[in-house]
Amino acid sequence: MSSSRTALQFLIAEASLFQPYCKTSIDADTGGNSSPPDALRGDGPDRMDLSATGQDEPEQHQMRLLSRAPGLVSPLRRTKNSTILFACLFTAHTADTIDSAVASDTFRTIVKALAPGLHTFLRLEQERSLVQIHRTFLSALESPAILINANRDILVQTPTALEMLQQLGLAGGSSLRLLVRNKDFENGLQALALAEGHQRATNGETPMARSVYITGRDGTLKRISIESVESAASSYSNSDDVAPPFFLIRIAATAELSEDVENILHDLYDLSLSEAHLARYLTMTGSMHVTAEHLDITRNTAKTHLRRIYEKTGVHTQLQLARLVHQLAGLF
């Protein structure tokens, strides 16, 4: 407190746990001392300014009452990522009518009663999160997969997933954290995080996904899919604040389709050989960029082929085209 830090910064970072501090009179005079000030003033430099809140008069009156009420605040729990503060406001009292000793003793009693319940609640939240992590991961066991959080901490992974990402030159790191080393992979993660943030801001609920295609050492094309997964904190929270999602990363070889499907596309829909070839390969990769590179054609030529494919087959998206090609190949 001897520097320019605010009272809130002091409470979050340094104040002793379960120690009552006066709500508005923590100032430079405390010197960071853990003992609470004697006075329980309702004014001071940290009181709330309601002059520009835009609230209705009854709400302004209530907030003004709370901001001016004497009270005590204490940190209940502190981790490297968060601090939980608890406060009691004595709205029926002023600094002149309250007994600070009784108020402090009562506050300590309440804090001690709250602490076990808070600990149990946070443990339950942690268990819910672990249950969701394992439930989500069960759906990804058919291929190497990694589940990470927004900080790219590895929550759980299959035995060979990180090794495969390292062999493909996409990522490195340890079993604790994923370190991305590929620009396309990094862009995919960032684009998904930005899209997810925008969707959460607009109350969207559709899962987001991205894919990156890499040729492995064996010459086969690998599909790296990145899918957002709602975190357990969001699933069980009644708050409007939504926790950052998890990201499920899966590694799979692209499905091979028989060249016979090109003849079927040619016969049924009058696709040219070039168009049929593009339709088959685009279905296998899911990527126009990868398809154009493999067929050694420009992106504009690939787009022209795709437009004609849409016109002849009556589909409108790559997903619809993939379903059609798979159906013709007898996979569904």
C-alpha positions as CSV (number, residue, x, y, z in Angstrom):
1,M,0.0,0.0,0.0
2,S,3.0,2.3,0.2
3,S,3.1,2.4,-3.6
4,S,0.3,3.6,-6.0
5,R,-1.6,0.3,-5.8
6,T,-5.3,0.5,-5.0
7,A,-7.0,-1.1,-2.0
8,L,-8.5,-3.8,-4.3
9,Q,-5.1,-4.7,-5.6
10,F,-3.9,-5.1,-2.1
11,L,-6.9,-7.3,-1.1
12,I,-6.4,-9.5,-4.2
13,A,-2.6,-9.9,-4.0
14,E,-1.4,-9.5,-0.4
15,A,-4.1,-9.2,2.3
16,S,-4.2,-12.0,4.9
17,L,-6.9,-14.6,4.4
18,F,-9.9,-14.4,6.7
19,Q,-8.6,-11.1,8.1
20,P,-11.4,-8.3,8.2
21,Y,-10.5,-5.1,6.5
22,C,-12.5,-1.9,6.6
23,K,-14.3,-1.5,3.3
24,T,-13.4,2.1,2.5
25,S,-10.6,3.1,4.8
26,I,-7.8,1.0,3.5
27,D,-5.3,3.6,2.5
28,A,-1.6,4.4,2.6
29,D,-1.7,4.7,6.3
30,T,-2.2,0.9,6.7
31,G,1.2,0.3,5.1
32,G,0.1,-3.1,4.2
33,N,-0.5,-4.0,7.8
34,S,-2.8,-7.0,8.3
35,S,-4.6,-5.3,11.3
36,P,-7.9,-3.6,10.3
37,P,-8.3,0.1,10.8
38,D,-10.2,1.2,13.9
39,A,-12.8,3.3,12.0
40,L,-15.5,1.8,9.8
41,R,-16.0,4.9,7.6
42,G,-18.5,4.9,4.7
43,D,-16.7,7.7,2.8
44,G,-13.2,7.9,1.4
45,P,-11.3,7.7,-1.8
46,D,-12.5,4.2,-2.7
47,R,-16.3,4.9,-2.4
48,M,-18.4,4.3,-5.5
49,D,-19.1,7.2,-7.8
50,L,-22.8,6.9,-9.1
51,S,-22.9,10.2,-10.9
52,A,-22.7,8.6,-14.4
53,T,-24.2,5.2,-13.9
54,G,-27.4,5.9,-15.8
55,Q,-29.4,3.9,-13.3
56,D,-33.0,4.7,-12.3
57,E,-33.4,6.7,-9.1
58,P,-34.5,3.8,-6.9
59,E,-31.5,1.8,-8.0
60,Q,-29.2,4.8,-7.6
61,H,-30.5,5.2,-4.1
62,Q,-29.9,1.6,-3.2
63,M,-26.4,1.6,-4.7
64,R,-25.6,4.9,-2.9
65,L,-26.8,3.3,0.4
66,L,-24.5,0.3,-0.2
67,S,-21.5,2.4,-1.3
68,R,-21.7,4.6,1.8
69,A,-22.5,1.8,4.3
70,P,-19.7,0.9,6.7
71,G,-18.5,-2.7,6.2
72,L,-15.7,-5.3,6.3
73,V,-14.1,-7.3,3.5
74,S,-11.8,-10.3,3.6
75,P,-10.0,-12.6,1.1
76,L,-11.5,-16.1,1.5
77,R,-9.3,-18.0,-1.1
78,R,-6.4,-17.1,-3.2
79,T,-4.8,-19.0,-6.1
80,K,-2.4,-18.0,-8.9
81,N,-5.4,-17.3,-11.1
82,S,-8.0,-15.8,-8.8
83,T,-8.9,-14.4,-5.4
84,I,-12.4,-14.7,-3.8
85,L,-13.4,-11.8,-1.6
86,F,-16.3,-11.7,0.9
87,A,-17.8,-8.6,2.3
88,C,-20.5,-7.6,4.9
89,L,-22.1,-4.2,4.6
90,F,-23.9,-2.7,7.7
91,T,-26.6,-0.7,5.9
92,A,-28.5,0.0,9.1
93,H,-25.5,1.6,10.8
94,T,-23.2,4.5,10.4
95,A,-19.6,4.8,11.5
96,D,-20.8,6.4,14.8
97,T,-23.4,3.8,15.7
98,I,-21.5,0.6,14.9
99,D,-19.3,-1.3,17.4
100,S,-16.2,-2.1,15.4
101,A,-15.1,-4.9,17.8
102,V,-18.5,-6.7,17.7
103,A,-18.6,-6.2,13.9
104,S,-15.1,-7.7,13.5
105,D,-15.9,-10.7,15.7
106,T,-19.2,-11.3,13.9
107,F,-17.5,-11.0,10.5
108,R,-14.8,-13.5,11.5
109,T,-17.5,-16.0,12.7
110,I,-19.3,-15.7,9.3
111,V,-16.1,-16.1,7.3
112,K,-15.1,-19.2,9.3
113,A,-18.6,-20.7,8.6
114,L,-18.4,-19.9,4.9
115,A,-14.9,-21.3,4.3
116,P,-15.8,-25.0,4.5
117,G,-18.8,-24.6,2.2
118,L,-16.8,-22.6,-0.3
119,H,-14.1,-25.3,-0.3
120,T,-16.7,-28.0,-0.9
121,F,-18.3,-26.1,-3.7
122,L,-15.0,-25.5,-5.5
123,R,-14.1,-29.2,-5.1
124,L,-17.4,-30.1,-6.7
125,E,-16.8,-27.7,-9.6
126,Q,-13.4,-29.3,-10.1
127,E,-15.0,-32.8,-10.1
128,R,-17.6,-31.7,-12.6
129,S,-14.9,-30.3,-14.9
130,L,-12.9,-33.6,-14.7
131,V,-16.1,-35.6,-15.4
132,Q,-16.8,-33.5,-18.5
133,I,-13.1,-33.8,-19.6
134,H,-13.2,-37.6,-19.5
135,R,-16.7,-37.7,-21.1
136,T,-15.6,-35.5,-23.9
137,F,-12.5,-37.5,-24.5
138,L,-14.3,-40.8,-24.7
139,S,-15.7,-39.7,-28.0
140,A,-12.2,-39.1,-29.4
141,L,-10.5,-42.4,-28.6
142,E,-10.8,-43.7,-32.2
143,S,-7.9,-41.5,-33.2
144,P,-4.9,-39.7,-31.4
145,A,-6.3,-36.7,-29.6
146,I,-5.5,-34.0,-27.1
147,L,-7.8,-31.8,-25.0
148,I,-6.4,-28.4,-24.0
149,N,-7.8,-25.3,-22.3
150,A,-7.6,-21.7,-23.4
151,N,-4.1,-21.4,-22.0
152,R,-3.1,-24.5,-24.0
153,D,-2.5,-26.6,-20.9
154,I,-2.9,-30.3,-21.8
155,L,-5.9,-31.6,-19.8
156,V,-5.8,-35.2,-21.1
157,Q,-4.3,-36.9,-24.2
158,T,-4.1,-40.3,-25.8
159,P,-0.6,-42.0,-25.6
160,T,0.6,-41.2,-29.1
161,A,-1.1,-37.8,-29.8
162,L,1.7,-35.4,-28.7
163,E,4.3,-37.6,-30.4
164,M,2.4,-37.5,-33.7
165,L,2.1,-33.7,-33.6
166,Q,5.8,-33.5,-33.0
167,Q,6.5,-35.9,-35.9
168,L,4.3,-33.8,-38.2
169,G,6.2,-30.6,-37.1
170,L,3.0,-29.1,-35.7
171,A,3.7,-28.8,-32.0
172,G,6.0,-29.8,-29.2
173,G,6.2,-29.3,-25.5
174,S,5.6,-31.6,-22.6
175,S,2.7,-33.6,-21.2
176,L,1.7,-30.4,-19.4
177,R,1.5,-27.7,-22.1
178,L,1.1,-27.7,-25.9
179,L,3.7,-25.5,-27.8
180,V,2.5,-24.8,-31.4
181,R,5.3,-24.8,-34.0
182,N,3.3,-24.6,-37.2
183,K,1.9,-21.4,-38.7
184,D,-1.3,-23.0,-40.1
185,F,-1.9,-24.9,-36.9
186,E,-1.4,-21.7,-34.9
187,N,-3.7,-19.7,-37.2
188,G,-6.4,-22.4,-36.9
189,L,-6.3,-22.3,-33.1
190,Q,-6.4,-18.5,-33.0
191,A,-9.2,-18.3,-35.6
192,L,-11.2,-20.7,-33.6
193,A,-10.6,-18.9,-30.4
194,L,-11.7,-15.6,-31.9
195,A,-14.7,-17.1,-33.6
196,E,-15.7,-18.8,-30.3
197,G,-15.3,-15.5,-28.4
198,H,-17.5,-13.7,-30.9
199,Q,-20.1,-16.4,-30.8
200,R,-20.2,-16.3,-27.0
201,A,-20.5,-12.5,-27.1
202,T,-23.6,-12.9,-29.4
203,N,-25.1,-15.8,-27.4
204,G,-24.4,-18.4,-30.1
205,E,-24.4,-22.0,-29.1
206,T,-23.2,-23.9,-32.2
207,P,-19.8,-25.7,-31.6
208,M,-17.0,-24.3,-33.7
209,A,-14.4,-26.3,-35.6
210,R,-11.4,-25.8,-37.8
211,S,-9.1,-28.3,-39.7
212,V,-5.5,-28.3,-40.9
213,Y,-4.1,-30.7,-43.4
214,I,-0.5,-31.9,-43.3
215,T,1.3,-34.6,-45.4
216,G,3.0,-37.1,-43.1
217,R,6.4,-38.8,-43.5
218,D,4.6,-41.8,-45.0
219,G,3.1,-39.6,-47.7
220,T,-0.4,-39.8,-46.4
221,L,-2.5,-36.7,-45.8
222,K,-3.3,-36.1,-42.1
223,R,-6.3,-34.1,-41.0
224,I,-5.9,-32.2,-37.8
225,S,-9.3,-31.1,-36.5
226,I,-9.7,-28.5,-33.8
227,E,-13.1,-28.4,-32.1
228,S,-14.3,-26.1,-29.3
229,V,-15.9,-27.8,-26.3
230,E,-17.9,-26.0,-23.6
231,S,-16.1,-26.0,-20.3
232,A,-17.9,-27.4,-17.2
233,A,-17.7,-24.0,-15.5
234,S,-20.1,-22.7,-18.2
235,S,-22.3,-25.7,-18.1
236,Y,-23.1,-25.4,-14.4
237,S,-22.9,-21.6,-14.0
238,N,-26.0,-19.4,-13.8
239,S,-23.9,-16.4,-14.5
240,D,-23.9,-14.5,-17.8
241,D,-20.1,-14.8,-17.7
242,V,-19.1,-17.8,-19.8
243,A,-15.9,-19.6,-19.1
244,P,-13.4,-20.0,-22.0
245,P,-13.9,-23.3,-23.8
246,F,-11.7,-26.3,-24.1
247,F,-10.3,-27.3,-27.5
248,L,-10.3,-30.9,-28.7
249,I,-7.5,-31.7,-31.2
250,R,-7.8,-34.9,-33.2
251,I,-5.3,-36.4,-35.7
252,A,-6.6,-38.7,-38.5
253,A,-5.6,-39.8,-42.0
254,T,-8.0,-38.7,-44.6
255,A,-10.4,-41.3,-45.9
256,E,-9.5,-43.0,-49.2
257,L,-12.3,-43.0,-51.8
258,S,-12.2,-45.4,-54.8
259,E,-11.5,-43.7,-58.1
260,D,-14.6,-45.5,-59.4
261,V,-16.7,-42.7,-57.8
262,E,-15.3,-40.3,-60.4
263,N,-16.8,-42.4,-63.1
264,I,-20.2,-42.4,-61.3
265,L,-20.0,-38.6,-61.0
266,H,-19.2,-38.4,-64.7
267,D,-22.1,-40.7,-65.7
268,L,-24.8,-39.4,-63.4
269,Y,-24.0,-35.7,-63.4
270,D,-22.0,-35.1,-66.6
271,L,-19.0,-33.9,-64.6
272,S,-15.8,-33.6,-66.6
273,L,-12.9,-35.8,-65.6
274,S,-11.1,-32.8,-64.0
275,E,-14.3,-31.8,-62.1
276,A,-14.9,-35.4,-60.9
277,H,-11.3,-35.7,-59.8
278,L,-11.6,-32.5,-57.8
279,A,-14.9,-33.5,-56.2
280,R,-13.3,-36.8,-55.0
281,Y,-10.1,-35.3,-53.6
282,L,-11.9,-32.3,-52.0
283,T,-14.1,-34.8,-50.2
284,M,-11.1,-36.7,-48.9
285,T,-9.2,-33.6,-47.7
286,G,-11.9,-31.1,-46.9
287,S,-9.5,-28.3,-47.9
288,M,-9.6,-26.4,-51.2
289,H,-6.0,-25.2,-50.6
290,V,-4.7,-28.7,-50.2
291,T,-6.7,-30.0,-53.1
292,A,-5.5,-27.4,-55.5
293,E,-1.9,-28.0,-54.5
294,H,-2.3,-31.8,-54.9
295,L,-3.9,-31.5,-58.3
296,D,-1.3,-28.8,-59.3
297,I,-3.9,-26.3,-60.4
298,T,-4.5,-22.7,-59.4
299,R,-7.0,-21.8,-56.7
300,N,-9.0,-19.9,-59.3
301,T,-9.2,-23.0,-61.5
302,A,-10.3,-25.1,-58.5
303,K,-13.0,-22.5,-57.7
304,T,-14.2,-22.6,-61.3
305,H,-14.4,-26.4,-61.2
306,L,-16.2,-26.3,-57.9
307,R,-18.8,-23.8,-59.1
308,R,-19.6,-26.1,-62.1
309,I,-19.8,-29.1,-59.8
310,Y,-22.4,-27.3,-57.7
311,E,-24.4,-26.4,-60.8
312,K,-24.4,-29.9,-62.2
313,T,-25.0,-31.8,-58.9
314,G,-27.4,-29.3,-57.3
315,V,-25.5,-29.1,-54.1
316,H,-24.5,-25.7,-52.5
317,T,-21.8,-26.4,-50.0
318,Q,-18.6,-28.6,-49.6
319,L,-20.4,-30.5,-46.8
320,Q,-23.3,-31.4,-49.1
321,L,-20.9,-32.4,-51.9
322,A,-19.0,-34.6,-49.5
323,R,-22.2,-36.3,-48.4
324,L,-23.1,-36.9,-52.1
325,V,-19.7,-38.4,-52.9
326,H,-19.8,-40.7,-49.9
327,Q,-23.2,-41.9,-50.8
328,L,-22.2,-42.6,-54.3
329,A,-19.1,-44.5,-53.0
330,G,-21.4,-46.7,-50.9
331,L,-20.0,-45.5,-47.6
332,F,-23.4,-44.5,-46.1
